[in-house]
Amino acid sequence: MIGVGAQGRGTDVAGDHRLDIRDDRVAAFCAERHLATLTTLRADGTPHVVPVGVTLDAAAGVARVITSGTSRKARQVAAAGATGTPVAVCHVDGRRWLTIEGRAVLRSDRAAVAEAERRYAERYRTPRPNPERVVIEITVTGLLGSL
């Protein structure tokens, strides 16, 4: 189960802000246009934090970030190989916030990129053409937030 709180709602017990991926508040927040930050880890273990657009597919338990294959974030995720690497994506909107935690892998196949572009266009806008585009797919392992 992914971050289940009482009755699928976030809890605030000793600072615990876990949310359920099926929570209506999560869906509503992720339908709004919010930029986020993606945190990956460099080879030396230090965080690399960059602004991104992200989409959440709650039914599949997957978050997606489109980017150029030459970007540092894409290279760091690719270096982890098929097992992926731990990442976090954080949205902040005033007092409301949502962090998506998970394990990221890099996908470059046309179908995966097209699906990520479609979802990005629904939440943000149609992305500009980029023949180098790849998608960072994050298997969601937990959600934290205050919605």
C-alpha positions in Angstrom: 0.0 0.0 0.0 1.3 3.4 -0.8 1.3 5.8 2.2 -2.1 5.0 3.6 -3.3 7.2 6.4 -6.6 7.0 8.3 -9.4 6.2 5.9 -7.1 7.0 3.0 -6.4 10.5 4.3 -3.2 12.1 5.4 -2.4 11.9 9.1 -0.5 14.3 11.3 0.7 12.0 14.1 4.1 13.2 15.4 4.7 15.1 12.1 3.5 12.2 9.9 2.1 13.6 6.6 1.5 10.3 4.7 -1.1 10.4 2.0 -2.8 7.6 0.0 -2.3 7.7 -3.7 -6.1 7.2 -4.1 -7.0 10.2 -2.0 -9.2 12.7 -3.9 -7.1 15.6 -2.6 -4.0 14.1 -4.3 -5.9 13.7 -7.6 -7.2 17.3 -7.4 -3.8 18.8 -6.5 -2.1 16.8 -9.3 -4.7 18.1 -11.8 -3.7 21.7 -11.1 -0.8 23.3 -12.8 2.1 23.2 -10.3 5.7 23.0 -11.1 7.8 20.8 -8.8 11.4 19.9 -8.0 12.9 16.6 -8.8 15.7 15.4 -6.4 18.1 12.8 -7.7 21.4 11.8 -6.2 24.8 12.5 -7.7 27.5 9.8 -7.8 29.0 11.3 -4.6 25.6 11.1 -2.8 24.8 14.8 -2.8 21.3 15.9 -4.0 20.8 17.4 -7.4 17.5 19.4 -7.3 15.9 20.9 -10.5 12.5 22.3 -11.4 10.3 20.0 -13.5 6.7 19.3 -14.6 5.4 16.0 -13.4 2.3 13.9 -13.9 0.9 11.3 -11.6 -0.9 8.2 -12.9 -2.5 7.0 -9.6 -4.0 3.9 -11.2 -0.6 2.7 -12.3 1.3 4.1 -9.3 3.6 5.9 -11.6 4.8 9.6 -11.9 6.4 10.8 -15.0 8.9 13.6 -15.9 9.8 14.4 -19.5 13.3 15.7 -20.2 16.1 15.7 -22.7 18.2 12.6 -22.7 21.3 14.8 -22.4 20.1 16.4 -19.1 22.0 15.7 -15.9 18.8 14.2 -14.3 18.3 11.8 -17.2 22.0 10.8 -17.1 21.9 10.2 -13.3 18.7 8.0 -13.6 20.1 6.1 -16.6 23.3 5.4 -14.7 21.3 3.5 -12.1 20.3 0.9 -14.7 17.2 -1.3 -14.7 16.9 -1.3 -10.9 16.4 2.4 -10.8 17.4 5.0 -8.3 15.5 6.6 -5.4 14.1 10.1 -6.2 11.6 12.6 -4.7 9.4 15.1 -6.5 8.1 18.0 -4.4 5.3 20.4 -5.2 4.7 23.5 -3.1 1.7 25.8 -3.4 1.6 28.1 -0.4 0.7 26.0 2.6 -0.3 23.0 0.4 2.4 20.6 -0.6 2.9 17.1 -2.0 6.1 15.0 -2.2 6.1 11.9 -4.4 8.8 9.4 -3.4 9.8 6.5 -5.5 12.3 4.6 -7.7 13.1 6.1 -11.1 14.1 4.5 -14.3 14.7 6.1 -17.7 12.6 5.2 -20.7 13.3 6.2 -24.2 10.9 4.0 -26.2 8.5 5.9 -28.4 5.4 4.6 -26.6 6.6 5.6 -23.2 7.6 9.0 -24.3 4.4 9.6 -26.2 2.3 8.6 -23.1 4.4 11.0 -20.9 4.0 13.8 -23.4 0.2 13.3 -23.6 -0.1 13.4 -19.8 2.2 16.5 -19.6 0.0 18.3 -22.2 -3.1 17.6 -20.1 -1.6 19.1 -17.0 0.6 21.9 -18.4 0.7 22.5 -22.2 1.8 20.7 -25.3 5.6 20.2 -24.9 7.8 21.7 -27.6 9.3 19.2 -30.1 12.4 17.5 -28.8 13.9 14.5 -30.7 16.1 13.8 -27.6 13.2 13.5 -25.3 13.0 10.7 -22.7 10.8 10.0 -19.7 11.8 9.5 -16.1 9.3 7.0 -14.8 9.0 6.9 -11.1 7.3 3.9 -9.4 5.6 5.6 -6.5 6.5 4.1 -3.1 5.1 6.9 -0.9 3.4 10.2 -0.8 3.8 12.9 1.9 1.9 16.1 2.0 -0.4 18.6 3.5 -3.4 19.2 1.2 
